[in-house]
């Protein structure tokens, strides 16, 4: 599959499209199951090499529909991506943080359960999901700090970088663009503090369950980098589950129409229901 094929997956229109800022890319698509709430919520963060040309919220529309059908509300967020004014450091990260925090403003009206929230992201969005879950660890002096960050119950990273200093050249080659250094505002040697503020591995322990998913045919994120994160997170006291799906590539793990979906769906349900050890 490709980002274009992800965008083309069939999906229904969201129940609501809600702005969390004034930019045209600062919005979320909300889908809420029928019936009386409060409903568990999954915050979805799409991928696409951090570039406006590759990914958009539609990318996760099919997964949002599938989760709604299973009784889970979804907040599928859009954010400024490379090539758009205000993107990069720190704008892209601040958009994600503000979108996550905006759940508090809509929870009452839409019967969302603030105690049962998980974040799920794919590829670039997987990195942003891990960061969004880890940002409570940021110092107030951080460029990315937002007060009163929304805590979540768990996070799932579908083949997204957990350490932005790892495999920079490989990731940028596959994206055909210097997306990591553009996003971060320089190389790890030039702006090491940026990489430290953005990488989940530098912000451990997260204090919540984490699920990291890769296919056996993954290209963007080396298995060695994921295993290094699992070891570091476990040593820090976090509960991390690594799922390696035989026969799956980078995009299949993010599609509810793929053979991977039953396993992904179960893991998401375990996160929002608090069934994974803290």
C-alpha beads as a LAMMPS data file, in Angstrom:
LAMMPS data file: protein, C-alpha beads

278 atoms
277 bonds

1 atom types
1 bond types

-500.0 500.0 xlo xhi
-500.0 500.0 ylo yhi
-500.0 500.0 zlo zhi

Masses

1 110.0

Atoms # bond

1 1 1 0.000 0.000 0.000
2 1 1 0.960 3.674 -0.399
3 1 1 -0.107 6.917 1.360
4 1 1 -2.377 7.589 -1.620
5 1 1 -4.016 4.198 -1.195
6 1 1 -4.461 4.889 2.515
7 1 1 -6.225 8.164 1.667
8 1 1 -8.405 6.273 -0.808
9 1 1 -9.683 3.685 1.683
10 1 1 -13.495 3.957 1.776
11 1 1 -14.890 5.791 4.779
12 1 1 -17.960 7.703 5.844
13 1 1 -18.023 11.399 6.603
14 1 1 -17.242 12.195 10.248
15 1 1 -20.085 13.067 12.571
16 1 1 -18.470 16.418 13.331
17 1 1 -15.493 18.404 12.070
18 1 1 -14.302 20.639 14.906
19 1 1 -11.598 23.314 14.847
20 1 1 -9.067 23.449 17.677
21 1 1 -7.251 26.492 16.229
22 1 1 -7.563 29.168 13.566
23 1 1 -5.435 27.581 10.828
24 1 1 -7.302 25.578 8.190
25 1 1 -5.288 22.494 9.184
26 1 1 -6.106 22.757 12.885
27 1 1 -9.170 20.563 13.167
28 1 1 -10.274 17.113 14.159
29 1 1 -12.857 14.700 12.813
30 1 1 -15.051 13.328 15.578
31 1 1 -16.996 10.103 15.294
32 1 1 -19.155 8.921 18.201
33 1 1 -20.947 5.567 18.519
34 1 1 -24.685 5.366 18.951
35 1 1 -26.031 4.889 22.437
36 1 1 -25.517 6.460 25.801
37 1 1 -22.004 7.436 26.824
38 1 1 -19.582 8.191 28.200
39 1 1 -17.691 6.561 25.337
40 1 1 -14.065 5.470 25.287
41 1 1 -12.002 7.524 22.859
42 1 1 -9.105 6.866 20.517
43 1 1 -7.172 9.874 19.251
44 1 1 -5.884 9.080 15.761
45 1 1 -2.787 10.725 14.261
46 1 1 -2.153 9.998 10.593
47 1 1 1.245 9.649 8.964
48 1 1 2.752 10.723 5.656
49 1 1 6.438 11.573 6.235
50 1 1 5.342 14.731 8.108
51 1 1 4.633 16.237 4.655
52 1 1 1.491 18.017 3.489
53 1 1 1.909 16.352 0.089
54 1 1 1.564 12.816 1.451
55 1 1 -0.940 12.433 4.274
56 1 1 -4.161 13.940 5.571
57 1 1 -6.883 13.071 8.069
58 1 1 -8.761 11.018 5.452
59 1 1 -5.875 8.532 5.773
60 1 1 -7.382 7.272 9.042
61 1 1 -11.055 7.650 8.123
62 1 1 -11.532 3.922 7.559
63 1 1 -9.977 3.032 10.914
64 1 1 -12.131 5.667 12.600
65 1 1 -15.238 4.076 11.095
66 1 1 -14.155 0.604 12.209
67 1 1 -13.545 1.734 15.779
68 1 1 -16.877 3.564 15.911
69 1 1 -18.580 0.339 14.817
70 1 1 -16.903 -1.352 17.787
71 1 1 -18.247 1.235 20.233
72 1 1 -15.163 3.480 20.442
73 1 1 -15.324 7.187 19.639
74 1 1 -12.487 8.650 17.568
75 1 1 -10.888 12.094 17.315
76 1 1 -8.965 11.951 14.036
77 1 1 -6.733 15.014 14.067
78 1 1 -5.208 17.138 11.349
79 1 1 -2.116 19.258 11.949
80 1 1 0.272 21.510 10.020
81 1 1 2.740 19.458 8.017
82 1 1 5.966 20.313 6.216
83 1 1 5.303 22.627 3.305
84 1 1 2.602 24.557 5.158
85 1 1 3.076 27.872 7.013
86 1 1 3.793 27.341 10.707
87 1 1 4.789 23.688 10.344
88 1 1 7.997 22.103 11.578
89 1 1 9.583 23.084 14.869
90 1 1 7.681 23.726 17.071
91 1 1 4.403 24.246 15.190
92 1 1 3.680 20.667 14.154
93 1 1 4.170 19.407 17.710
94 1 1 2.169 22.216 19.283
95 1 1 -0.705 21.496 16.897
96 1 1 -0.779 17.862 18.013
97 1 1 -0.643 18.843 21.676
98 1 1 -3.448 21.372 21.307
99 1 1 -5.572 18.934 19.325
100 1 1 -5.191 16.306 22.046
101 1 1 -5.953 18.808 24.804
102 1 1 -9.052 20.046 22.935
103 1 1 -10.745 16.780 23.862
104 1 1 -11.548 18.371 27.225
105 1 1 -13.555 21.091 25.475
106 1 1 -15.716 18.629 23.530
107 1 1 -15.986 15.743 26.000
108 1 1 -19.100 16.927 27.806
109 1 1 -21.217 17.682 24.768
110 1 1 -20.255 14.451 23.021
111 1 1 -20.197 12.132 26.062
112 1 1 -16.523 11.195 25.859
113 1 1 -14.925 9.375 28.773
114 1 1 -11.809 11.321 29.788
115 1 1 -10.648 8.329 31.808
116 1 1 -10.588 5.971 28.818
117 1 1 -8.461 7.627 26.149
118 1 1 -5.709 6.090 24.036
119 1 1 -3.647 7.602 21.239
120 1 1 -2.923 5.651 18.044
121 1 1 -0.624 6.895 15.295
122 1 1 0.927 5.475 12.154
123 1 1 4.399 6.166 10.753
124 1 1 5.072 9.895 11.266
125 1 1 1.841 9.910 13.251
126 1 1 3.155 7.048 15.374
127 1 1 6.067 9.228 16.377
128 1 1 3.684 12.082 17.181
129 1 1 1.431 9.731 19.165
130 1 1 4.339 8.623 21.342
131 1 1 5.385 12.239 21.826
132 1 1 1.833 13.275 22.716
133 1 1 1.720 10.564 25.366
134 1 1 5.185 11.498 26.671
135 1 1 4.841 15.291 26.721
136 1 1 3.731 15.410 30.340
137 1 1 7.443 14.781 30.985
138 1 1 8.524 17.996 29.253
139 1 1 10.062 20.789 31.256
140 1 1 8.220 24.102 31.331
141 1 1 11.158 25.645 29.477
142 1 1 10.629 23.335 26.478
143 1 1 9.574 24.864 23.152
144 1 1 6.908 22.160 23.040
145 1 1 5.498 22.617 26.531
146 1 1 1.767 23.246 26.944
147 1 1 0.272 23.603 30.424
148 1 1 -2.202 21.023 31.744
149 1 1 -1.508 18.402 29.086
150 1 1 -4.259 15.792 28.810
151 1 1 -3.206 12.441 30.323
152 1 1 -4.106 9.303 28.397
153 1 1 -4.482 5.656 29.339
154 1 1 -2.173 4.209 26.702
155 1 1 -0.542 4.721 23.328
156 1 1 -0.020 2.628 20.187
157 1 1 2.751 3.339 17.705
158 1 1 2.191 1.734 14.306
159 1 1 5.691 1.795 12.775
160 1 1 6.672 5.289 13.852
161 1 1 10.090 6.484 15.037
162 1 1 10.546 6.355 18.811
163 1 1 14.020 7.875 18.653
164 1 1 14.363 10.708 16.152
165 1 1 18.153 10.409 16.163
166 1 1 17.993 6.817 14.871
167 1 1 17.985 6.026 11.131
168 1 1 17.618 9.666 10.034
169 1 1 19.223 9.057 6.641
170 1 1 17.175 5.913 6.012
171 1 1 13.880 7.577 6.854
172 1 1 14.672 10.616 4.737
173 1 1 15.692 8.444 1.786
174 1 1 12.364 6.606 1.844
175 1 1 10.470 9.895 2.155
176 1 1 12.608 11.366 -0.666
177 1 1 13.068 14.517 1.381
178 1 1 15.042 15.684 4.458
179 1 1 11.876 15.434 6.535
180 1 1 13.446 14.692 9.922
181 1 1 15.963 17.527 9.865
182 1 1 13.357 19.883 8.381
183 1 1 10.873 19.002 11.111
184 1 1 13.427 19.263 13.893
185 1 1 15.097 22.418 12.622
186 1 1 18.495 20.804 12.095
187 1 1 20.518 17.649 12.587
188 1 1 20.963 15.881 15.941
189 1 1 24.385 17.481 16.214
190 1 1 23.020 20.968 15.475
191 1 1 19.919 20.952 17.708
192 1 1 20.309 18.051 20.171
193 1 1 17.837 19.677 22.566
194 1 1 15.093 19.484 19.921
195 1 1 15.636 15.748 19.488
196 1 1 15.619 15.317 23.260
197 1 1 12.287 17.137 23.577
198 1 1 10.644 15.190 20.758
199 1 1 11.887 11.603 21.132
200 1 1 9.892 9.311 23.392
201 1 1 13.044 7.398 24.307
202 1 1 14.510 10.587 25.789
203 1 1 11.378 11.228 27.883
204 1 1 11.076 7.839 29.604
205 1 1 9.359 6.681 31.694
206 1 1 5.995 7.519 30.148
207 1 1 4.080 5.865 32.993
208 1 1 1.394 4.333 30.741
209 1 1 1.151 1.128 28.685
210 1 1 2.640 1.317 25.207
211 1 1 2.113 -0.958 22.208
212 1 1 4.609 -0.838 19.342
213 1 1 3.569 -2.578 16.127
214 1 1 5.698 -3.514 13.135
215 1 1 5.240 -5.788 10.145
216 1 1 7.959 -8.241 9.223
217 1 1 8.384 -6.321 5.943
218 1 1 8.745 -2.917 7.591
219 1 1 11.093 -0.501 5.784
220 1 1 10.929 2.818 7.601
221 1 1 11.643 1.841 11.209
222 1 1 14.406 -0.687 11.954
223 1 1 13.409 -3.489 14.294
224 1 1 16.650 -2.849 16.174
225 1 1 15.506 0.690 17.028
226 1 1 12.189 -0.610 18.349
227 1 1 13.905 -3.277 20.406
228 1 1 16.286 -0.681 21.847
229 1 1 13.280 1.384 22.896
230 1 1 11.544 -1.603 24.465
231 1 1 14.652 -2.380 26.520
232 1 1 15.031 1.244 27.647
233 1 1 11.337 1.638 28.500
234 1 1 11.234 -1.640 30.402
235 1 1 14.345 -0.686 32.352
236 1 1 12.651 2.617 33.209
237 1 1 9.655 0.727 34.631
238 1 1 7.186 1.085 31.738
239 1 1 5.028 -1.715 30.347
240 1 1 5.697 -2.067 26.611
241 1 1 4.257 -4.671 24.270
242 1 1 5.991 -5.220 20.921
243 1 1 3.856 -6.816 18.212
244 1 1 5.588 -8.109 15.077
245 1 1 3.106 -9.213 12.393
246 1 1 4.453 -11.733 9.853
247 1 1 3.864 -10.821 6.223
248 1 1 2.835 -7.217 6.889
249 1 1 4.472 -4.127 5.434
250 1 1 4.498 -0.502 6.534
251 1 1 0.944 0.367 5.504
252 1 1 -0.990 -2.867 6.059
253 1 1 -0.781 -2.454 9.828
254 1 1 -2.768 0.800 9.576
255 1 1 -5.644 -0.519 7.471
256 1 1 -8.802 -2.014 9.007
257 1 1 -9.320 -3.875 5.719
258 1 1 -6.045 -5.759 6.145
259 1 1 -5.432 -9.172 7.696
260 1 1 -3.615 -7.306 10.477
261 1 1 -6.732 -5.573 11.810
262 1 1 -8.082 -8.221 14.239
263 1 1 -4.824 -8.166 16.200
264 1 1 -4.573 -4.373 16.119
265 1 1 -8.215 -3.976 17.177
266 1 1 -7.778 -6.221 20.208
267 1 1 -4.697 -4.295 21.323
268 1 1 -6.468 -0.938 20.964
269 1 1 -9.392 -2.215 23.010
270 1 1 -7.014 -3.385 25.724
271 1 1 -5.437 0.069 25.886
272 1 1 -8.659 2.032 26.274
273 1 1 -10.080 -0.494 28.741
274 1 1 -6.943 -0.484 30.879
275 1 1 -6.355 -4.215 30.451
276 1 1 -2.640 -3.822 29.814
277 1 1 -0.428 -3.478 32.880
278 1 1 0.512 0.134 33.728

Bonds

1 1 1 2
2 1 2 3
3 1 3 4
4 1 4 5
5 1 5 6
6 1 6 7
7 1 7 8
8 1 8 9
9 1 9 10
10 1 10 11
11 1 11 12
12 1 12 13
13 1 13 14
14 1 14 15
15 1 15 16
16 1 16 17
17 1 17 18
18 1 18 19
19 1 19 20
20 1 20 21
21 1 21 22
22 1 22 23
23 1 23 24
24 1 24 25
25 1 25 26
26 1 26 27
27 1 27 28
28 1 28 29
29 1 29 30
30 1 30 31
31 1 31 32
32 1 32 33
33 1 33 34
34 1 34 35
35 1 35 36
36 1 36 37
37 1 37 38
38 1 38 39
39 1 39 40
40 1 40 41
41 1 41 42
42 1 42 43
43 1 43 44
44 1 44 45
45 1 45 46
46 1 46 47
47 1 47 48
48 1 48 49
49 1 49 50
50 1 50 51
51 1 51 52
52 1 52 53
53 1 53 54
54 1 54 55
55 1 55 56
56 1 56 57
57 1 57 58
58 1 58 59
59 1 59 60
60 1 60 61
61 1 61 62
62 1 62 63
63 1 63 64
64 1 64 65
65 1 65 66
66 1 66 67
67 1 67 68
68 1 68 69
69 1 69 70
70 1 70 71
71 1 71 72
72 1 72 73
73 1 73 74
74 1 74 75
75 1 75 76
76 1 76 77
77 1 77 78
78 1 78 79
79 1 79 80
80 1 80 81
81 1 81 82
82 1 82 83
83 1 83 84
84 1 84 85
85 1 85 86
86 1 86 87
87 1 87 88
88 1 88 89
89 1 89 90
90 1 90 91
91 1 91 92
92 1 92 93
93 1 93 94
94 1 94 95
95 1 95 96
96 1 96 97
97 1 97 98
98 1 98 99
99 1 99 100
100 1 100 101
101 1 101 102
102 1 102 103
103 1 103 104
104 1 104 105
105 1 105 106
106 1 106 107
107 1 107 108
108 1 108 109
109 1 109 110
110 1 110 111
111 1 111 112
112 1 112 113
113 1 113 114
114 1 114 115
115 1 115 116
116 1 116 117
117 1 117 118
118 1 118 119
119 1 119 120
120 1 120 121
121 1 121 122
122 1 122 123
123 1 123 124
124 1 124 125
125 1 125 126
126 1 126 127
127 1 127 128
128 1 128 129
129 1 129 130
130 1 130 131
131 1 131 132
132 1 132 133
133 1 133 134
134 1 134 135
135 1 135 136
136 1 136 137
137 1 137 138
138 1 138 139
139 1 139 140
140 1 140 141
141 1 141 142
142 1 142 143
143 1 143 144
144 1 144 145
145 1 145 146
146 1 146 147
147 1 147 148
148 1 148 149
149 1 149 150
150 1 150 151
151 1 151 152
152 1 152 153
153 1 153 154
154 1 154 155
155 1 155 156
156 1 156 157
157 1 157 158
158 1 158 159
159 1 159 160
160 1 160 161
161 1 161 162
162 1 162 163
163 1 163 164
164 1 164 165
165 1 165 166
166 1 166 167
167 1 167 168
168 1 168 169
169 1 169 170
170 1 170 171
171 1 171 172
172 1 172 173
173 1 173 174
174 1 174 175
175 1 175 176
176 1 176 177
177 1 177 178
178 1 178 179
179 1 179 180
180 1 180 181
181 1 181 182
182 1 182 183
183 1 183 184
184 1 184 185
185 1 185 186
186 1 186 187
187 1 187 188
188 1 188 189
189 1 189 190
190 1 190 191
191 1 191 192
192 1 192 193
193 1 193 194
194 1 194 195
195 1 195 196
196 1 196 197
197 1 197 198
198 1 198 199
199 1 199 200
200 1 200 201
201 1 201 202
202 1 202 203
203 1 203 204
204 1 204 205
205 1 205 206
206 1 206 207
207 1 207 208
208 1 208 209
209 1 209 210
210 1 210 211
211 1 211 212
212 1 212 213
213 1 213 214
214 1 214 215
215 1 215 216
216 1 216 217
217 1 217 218
218 1 218 219
219 1 219 220
220 1 220 221
221 1 221 222
222 1 222 223
223 1 223 224
224 1 224 225
225 1 225 226
226 1 226 227
227 1 227 228
228 1 228 229
229 1 229 230
230 1 230 231
231 1 231 232
232 1 232 233
233 1 233 234
234 1 234 235
235 1 235 236
236 1 236 237
237 1 237 238
238 1 238 239
239 1 239 240
240 1 240 241
241 1 241 242
242 1 242 243
243 1 243 244
244 1 244 245
245 1 245 246
246 1 246 247
247 1 247 248
248 1 248 249
249 1 249 250
250 1 250 251
251 1 251 252
252 1 252 253
253 1 253 254
254 1 254 255
255 1 255 256
256 1 256 257
257 1 257 258
258 1 258 259
259 1 259 260
260 1 260 261
261 1 261 262
262 1 262 263
263 1 263 264
264 1 264 265
265 1 265 266
266 1 266 267
267 1 267 268
268 1 268 269
269 1 269 270
270 1 270 271
271 1 271 272
272 1 272 273
273 1 273 274
274 1 274 275
275 1 275 276
276 1 276 277
277 1 277 278
